[in-house]
Amino acid sequence: MIYPSIDKILNVIDSKYELVHIISKRSKQMSATKHYQIPEYKYISKKNLGRALEEISENLITVKKD
């Protein structure tokens, strides 16, 4: 099971497609810079995609509306 729940995150972000774009972009940033917004030991997920989802659910990543 994916943590955090996709349904919970879709309350913050309007579409699944936008969510995928944001998560992939943030995951690539984490891989390139090794910069995490939460201390690494506090993440539940081991992979950067899951960590990006956790950051969105904790409101550490905000999406600007055009």
TIZATI-847470 format. One record per residue (C-alpha): residue number from 1; x, y, z. Coordinates in nm, 4 decimals, always signed. Layout:
<recs>
 resi       xx       yy       zz
  NUM        X        Y        Z
...
</recs>
This chain:
<recs>
 resi       xx       yy       zz
    1  +0.0000  +0.0000  +0.0000
    2  +0.1221  +0.3478  -0.0849
    3  +0.1768  +0.5876  +0.1998
    4  +0.0408  +0.8525  +0.2091
    5  -0.2931  +0.7834  +0.0471
    6  -0.3364  +0.9190  -0.3043
    7  -0.6932  +1.0190  -0.2172
    8  -0.5642  +1.2454  +0.0600
    9  -0.3134  +1.4102  -0.1728
   10  -0.5734  +1.4664  -0.4458
   11  -0.7481  +1.7033  -0.2041
   12  -0.4382  +1.9233  -0.2316
   13  -0.3619  +1.8763  -0.6023
   14  -0.6396  +1.8858  -0.8602
   15  -0.5437  +1.6100  -1.1025
   16  -0.3530  +1.2824  -1.1035
   17  -0.1520  +1.3972  -1.4045
   18  -0.0324  +1.7087  -1.2252
   19  +0.0517  +1.4961  -0.9223
   20  +0.2662  +1.2610  -1.1318
   21  +0.4484  +1.5567  -1.2868
   22  +0.5207  +1.7184  -0.9498
   23  +0.6321  +1.3938  -0.7858
   24  +0.8649  +1.2999  -1.0700
   25  +1.0199  +1.6466  -1.0746
   26  +1.0741  +1.6501  -0.6968
   27  +1.2114  +1.2956  -0.7022
   28  +1.4696  +1.3936  -0.9640
   29  +1.5656  +1.6966  -0.7538
   30  +1.6189  +1.4745  -0.4508
   31  +1.8380  +1.2368  -0.6512
   32  +2.0480  +1.5163  -0.7962
   33  +2.0952  +1.7362  -0.4893
   34  +2.0416  +1.4957  -0.1956
   35  +1.8358  +1.7758  -0.0356
   36  +1.5405  +1.6549  +0.1713
   37  +1.2869  +1.8743  +0.3500
   38  +1.2376  +1.6225  +0.6289
   39  +1.5270  +1.4483  +0.8074
   40  +1.5912  +1.1203  +0.6241
   41  +1.5211  +0.9013  +0.9275
   42  +1.1669  +1.0442  +0.9588
   43  +1.0568  +0.9347  +0.6115
   44  +0.8472  +0.6199  +0.5987
   45  +0.9333  +0.5502  +0.2366
   46  +1.2822  +0.4475  +0.1293
   47  +1.2486  +0.5694  -0.2307
   48  +1.2435  +0.9281  -0.3515
   49  +0.9031  +0.8935  -0.5194
   50  +0.7460  +0.7973  -0.1888
   51  +0.9373  +1.0684  -0.0091
   52  +0.8034  +1.3266  -0.2548
   53  +0.4505  +1.2040  -0.1801
   54  +0.5179  +1.2423  +0.1916
   55  +0.6413  +1.5986  +0.1406
   56  +0.3244  +1.6879  -0.0492
   57  +0.1034  +1.5363  +0.2193
   58  +0.2906  +1.7360  +0.4864
   59  +0.2318  +2.0563  +0.2813
   60  +0.6045  +2.1087  +0.2325
   61  +0.5524  +2.1390  -0.1424
   62  +0.3013  +2.3938  -0.2626
   63  +0.1561  +2.4174  -0.6102
   64  +0.1100  +2.7602  -0.7644
   65  -0.2110  +2.8080  -0.9563
   66  -0.1889  +3.0070  -1.2793
</recs>
